[in-house]
Amino acid sequence: MKVLIIEDELPAAKRLCAILNEADKDIIVEGVKESISSACKWINENNTPDLIFMDIQLSDGLSFEIFKQVEIKCPVIFTTAFDEYALQAFKVNSIDYLLKPIEINDLKSSLKKFDEMKKFFSSEGELKHYSQILKAITQGLPIYKSRFLIKSGQSFYRVGIEDCAYFHLENKLTYLVLFNGKKHLLDFSLDELEKQLDLKKYFRANRQYIINIEAITSVHNFFGGKLKLRLKPETDDNVIVSREKVTALKLWMGA
């Protein structure tokens, strides 16, 4: 992973380089810039890094000015000795906010958050255009997974979310079942998928199933005030909605 550091204090920059190397040996620091002007020049003249670590108070002003002068197309983790700018930081490309002196565990947590974002928004190992993602984040717009990368033998191919009928747990493994009946193993847990799917279209019926509304062919009363769902493609399981979730299911299906 390639990173740019924007920091006007040399000891702080050196410490950040050191703990980045300690946290992840694969991180390459592409440059260290100490001012708004030098940072803007570097960003204009070089390829976009994967991530920027940016101090807020620089030698020639606040680093928020950088966003006014150049287009930043990657996420930013702000680093500062003061917490008064936290709200302003999250109005731009910030995915995290670290207070100095930066502790390695806090840094690892920020890097983990970045990795989770990459996994969430990746397609065939490449990030979507971050400017669109971050624009949606800063405007409070929901972003949902639109496709999955499926392995078949030695090959990979994409599956659109519109082709996904349901996700289910089987022998502690998560499977995706398509409307055409094909079944694929996924690297996501159902809990992870529930956070990534549009819940207007998908419902967590129970611990084993998340279901596309288009996959439900009929709903039947079941003993104990529960409901039983019939799906397409059909499944050998009894897909049961607990009594506690019955009202939520009815509201969801009628929304």
Backbone hydrogen bonds, N-H to C=O, Kabsch-Sander energy under -0.5 kcal/mol:
donor,donor_aa,acceptor,acceptor_aa,energy
3,V,28,I,-2.7
4,L,51,L,-1.8
5,I,31,G,-2.6
6,I,4,L,-0.5
6,I,53,F,-3.1
7,E,5,I,-0.6
7,E,33,K,-2.3
10,L,8,D,-0.7
13,A,9,E,-2.3
14,K,10,L,-2.7
15,R,11,P,-2.3
16,L,12,A,-2.4
17,C,13,A,-2.4
18,A,14,K,-2.2
19,I,15,R,-2.6
20,L,16,L,-2.1
21,N,17,C,-2.0
22,E,18,A,-1.9
23,A,19,I,-2.3
24,D,20,L,-2.5
27,I,24,D,-1.6
28,I,1,M,-3.3
29,V,27,I,-0.5
30,E,3,V,-3.0
30,E,28,I,-0.9
31,G,3,V,-0.7
33,K,5,I,-2.9
39,A,35,S,-2.0
40,C,36,I,-2.5
41,K,37,S,-2.0
42,W,38,S,-2.2
43,I,39,A,-2.6
44,N,40,C,-2.2
45,E,41,K,-1.4
46,N,42,W,-1.2
50,D,2,K,-2.2
51,L,2,K,-1.3
52,I,75,P,-1.7
53,F,4,L,-2.9
54,M,52,I,-0.6
54,M,77,I,-2.2
55,D,6,I,-3.3
56,I,79,T,-1.0
58,L,56,I,-0.9
58,L,61,G,-2.6
59,S,34,E,-1.1
61,G,58,L,-1.4
63,S,56,I,-2.9
65,E,62,L,-1.9
66,I,63,S,-1.7
67,F,63,S,-0.5
67,F,64,F,-0.8
68,K,64,F,-0.6
68,K,65,E,-0.9
69,Q,65,E,-1.0
69,Q,66,I,-0.7
70,V,66,I,-2.3
72,I,70,V,-0.6
73,K,71,E,-0.7
76,V,93,N,-2.1
77,I,52,I,-3.1
78,F,76,V,-0.6
78,F,96,D,-2.0
79,T,54,M,-2.4
80,T,98,L,-2.1
86,A,83,D,-1.3
89,A,85,Y,-2.4
90,F,86,A,-1.6
91,K,88,Q,-1.4
92,V,89,A,-1.3
94,S,89,A,-1.0
95,I,76,V,-2.5
96,D,76,V,-0.9
98,L,78,F,-3.4
100,K,80,T,-2.7
107,L,103,E,-2.2
108,K,104,I,-2.8
109,S,105,N,-1.9
110,S,106,D,-2.0
111,L,107,L,-2.5
112,K,108,K,-2.4
113,K,109,S,-2.0
114,F,110,S,-2.1
115,D,111,L,-2.5
116,E,112,K,-2.4
117,M,113,K,-1.9
118,K,114,F,-2.2
119,K,115,D,-2.4
120,F,116,E,-2.4
121,F,117,M,-2.4
122,S,118,K,-0.9
123,S,126,E,-2.0
126,E,123,S,-1.7
128,K,121,F,-0.7
130,Y,128,K,-0.5
132,Q,129,H,-1.0
133,I,129,H,-1.4
134,L,130,Y,-3.3
135,K,131,S,-1.6
136,A,132,Q,-1.9
137,I,133,I,-2.2
138,T,134,L,-2.8
139,Q,135,K,-1.5
140,G,137,I,-1.4
141,L,136,A,-3.0
145,K,196,Q,-3.0
148,F,159,V,-2.3
150,I,148,F,-0.7
150,I,157,Y,-3.4
152,S,155,S,-3.1
155,S,152,S,-2.0
157,Y,150,I,-2.4
159,V,148,F,-2.5
161,I,146,S,-2.4
163,D,160,G,-1.9
164,C,161,I,-1.5
165,A,163,D,-0.6
165,A,177,V,-2.1
166,Y,177,V,-1.7
167,F,210,I,-2.9
168,H,175,Y,-2.3
169,L,208,Q,-2.0
170,E,173,L,-3.0
173,L,170,E,-1.6
174,T,186,L,-0.5
175,Y,168,H,-2.8
176,L,184,H,-3.3
177,V,166,Y,-2.9
178,L,176,L,-0.5
178,L,182,K,-2.9
179,F,163,D,-2.1
181,G,178,L,-2.0
184,H,176,L,-2.8
186,L,174,T,-2.8
193,L,189,S,-2.3
194,E,190,L,-2.4
195,K,191,D,-0.9
195,K,192,E,-0.6
196,Q,192,E,-0.7
196,Q,193,L,-1.1
197,L,193,L,-1.4
199,L,197,L,-0.8
201,K,198,D,-1.9
202,Y,198,D,-1.8
203,F,211,I,-2.2
205,A,203,F,-1.2
205,A,209,Y,-1.2
206,N,209,Y,-1.3
210,I,167,F,-2.5
211,I,203,F,-2.7
212,N,165,A,-2.9
213,I,201,K,-2.6
215,A,212,N,-2.0
216,I,213,I,-1.0
217,T,215,A,-0.7
217,T,230,R,-2.8
218,S,230,R,-1.3
220,H,228,K,-2.9
222,F,226,K,-2.6
225,G,222,F,-0.7
226,K,222,F,-0.6
226,K,223,F,-0.7
227,L,241,V,-2.0
228,K,220,H,-3.3
229,L,239,V,-2.9
230,R,218,S,-2.7
231,L,229,L,-0.5
232,K,215,A,-2.1
239,V,229,L,-0.6
239,V,237,D,-0.8
240,I,238,N,-1.1
241,V,227,L,-3.1
242,S,205,A,-0.6
242,S,240,I,-0.5
245,K,242,S,-1.1
246,V,242,S,-0.7
246,V,243,R,-0.7
247,T,243,R,-0.5
249,L,245,K,-2.5
250,K,246,V,-2.3
251,L,247,T,-2.5
252,W,248,A,-2.5
253,M,249,L,-2.7
254,G,250,K,-1.5
255,A,251,L,-0.6
255,A,252,W,-0.8
